Amino acid sequence: MRLLHTIPRLDPALGGTVEAVHRLGQALQSLGVDQQVLTVDDPSADYLQDFPLPVEALGPASNFYGHSRAYQPWLQAHASEFDAVIAHGLWQYPTLSVWQTCAGRVPYYVFPHGMLDPWFNRRYPLKFLKKLPYWWMIERPALNAAKGILYTAEAERDLARRAFPRYRPREIVCGLGTSAPAGQPPAQVEAFEAAFPALKGRRFLLFLGRLCEKKGVDLLVQAYAQKDALPFDLVLAGPGGDTLFVQALQARYAHPRLHWPGPVTGDVKWGALRAAEALVLPSHQENFGLVVAEALAVGTPALLTRQVNIWREVTVAQAGLTEADTLAGITALLDTWAALEPNQRDTMRAAAQPCFEQHFRIETTAERLRLQLQRDLTD
């Protein structure tokens, strides 16, 4: 099987979609799937050198929407060399070009990566009004003509059905995930404690991700700071600490048991996930949440809002707790965790890795997707 992935850019600073293509591509590669990635990146971009798949970079793009004059001619010349095309993302020129070039010629799939979540329409109503004409003229027919729309979770699929009118594509829940970490767990915990000795031996919950409003960081800090008797610290690790948003939170809630270590990577990150009592992700919108899969992979439960699209899988497995993405809901998460007996927390920890193995191991996701594509292509 030979697959072409299209995505506007592969800059890792852009976050989730790029990371998903990276991990899924590696996993499919290990299964013997031949792949190439088509982007509108500048060919000289440093981050392209480390990407695990061959990349055809046709940029830099001429505008914000990822337009490149070379993009469609390249697809017209080469799309037939592939068994299928997977277009990652919406609302940009590469997906439009895939539709115009491949419809009726080469099977193509669209991987929206949460971009059909109606939360964006409510949060940004003016952008929603701008998107509507594009939806009717381009995005809707592009989706409906695709061989399938690939979703990371049932919740993402269900939300997409409510985002825009006259949406009737073929839906495929293929999942997403990560690999279990390499390295020695005790050494990783030691690396974390060496980097942040003030946390050695302390109970703490861990937020790990971009420090921004969409992730519910402000509500989490407020919920924690208004409590005087919680038996654990709160660690908020990730990029964004230099923003006015975070600086205002730090000034307003100067709590001695709130810790802001900044970004953590490598063994320090894995050590933080292992040492934490639980991961907490209070997002208002989270298509998948790879950090949740990473926490479960090392046996750490997850405390989530129900706007994290994999909350159902975590809840059914009893590998964490879920609540609404409100101050009351996040306060309830903290209070409920604090009230658990040690054996109840241990039970959740024991359920975390089986939940990961069943739902979020990327090798399983890749095999599921490969079999789905294989069935489609032989029908």
C-alpha positions, 0 to 999 in steps of 0.5 A: 500500500502506498499513501500520500498524506497532505498537510499545510505545514509540519512545523512541530510548534503548530501542535496536535495535527503535526504530532498526529501525522508524525506518530501515525506515519511512524506506526504505519511505516513499521507495518510496511506502508509506503508513505509520502507527505506533501506540504507547503513548507519552505523546503529549507525548514530545519524541522523537515530534516527530522521528519520520519517520512519523505516530504515534498515541500512546495512552499513557502505558502503565499498566504495564511490559507496554505496556497501554493501555485505548485500544489495542484499541478504536483497532485495532478502529476503524481496522485495516481502513483498512490493507492489513497490520499489522506488530507489532514485538516480543514479550511485550507488550500491543500484539502481543497486541492485534494478534492479538486484533483482526486475526486473520482480519480484516487480514493481520498480520506479527510482527517479533520483533527477536531476542526469540525467541533461546534465549540469553535463556532460558539467561541468565535461566531464571526469566524463561523459566519466567514466559514459558512460560504466556504462550507457550502461551496468547498468543504461540504462537497469535499467531505461528502465526496471523500471515501471516508472522514477519519475521526479519533474518537466517537465523541469527535464524530458525534460533535462533527454532526452538529457543526454545519448543515447538510453534513453527510459523509461516510464516517470512520472512527480510527482512533489515535494514540501514542507508543509506550515510553522507552527508558527506565521508570526509576531513572525518569522519576529521578530525572524529574526530581533532580530537575525540580527538587522542591517536588521530591516526595510530594503529592501532586497533580500534573497539568502538562500542555500549552498554558492557555485559556482553551485548556482551562488553565485559568479555571484550574488555578482558580479552583485549586487556589480557592481551597485551603485543605487539598492534600496535594500540590498542583504542577502546571508544566508547559509552554506559554508561561511568558504570556500575559494570560499566565502572568496575570494568573500568577500575580492573582493566585500566588499560592505556595503549592502552585508550581510553574516549571515551564516546558518539560521534555524527555525523561523529565517529562516522563518522570513527571507523568510517573510521579504525579498522582493524576494528570489533570486536563480541564480543556474547553475543547480537546480533540484527542489529548495525546498527553492523556494517552501518555499518562495512561501509558505509564499508569497515571489516571486522568482527571478530565472535562467532558470536552476532552473527546476521549473522556468516555473511554477513560470513564468506562475503563475507570481510569480517571474522573470526568466533569463539566468544563466549568469552575464548579466541575473542575472544583468537583474533580479536585475535591473528588480526587482528594476524598478518594481512599488510597485503595481507590486511587490505586484501583484507578492506577491499575486501570490506566495501562489496560485502558491505554492498551485497549484504546490508545496504543498507536500501533493498534490504531495504525493497524486498524487504519491499515486494515480499513484502507485495505478493505476499502481499496479491495471492495 
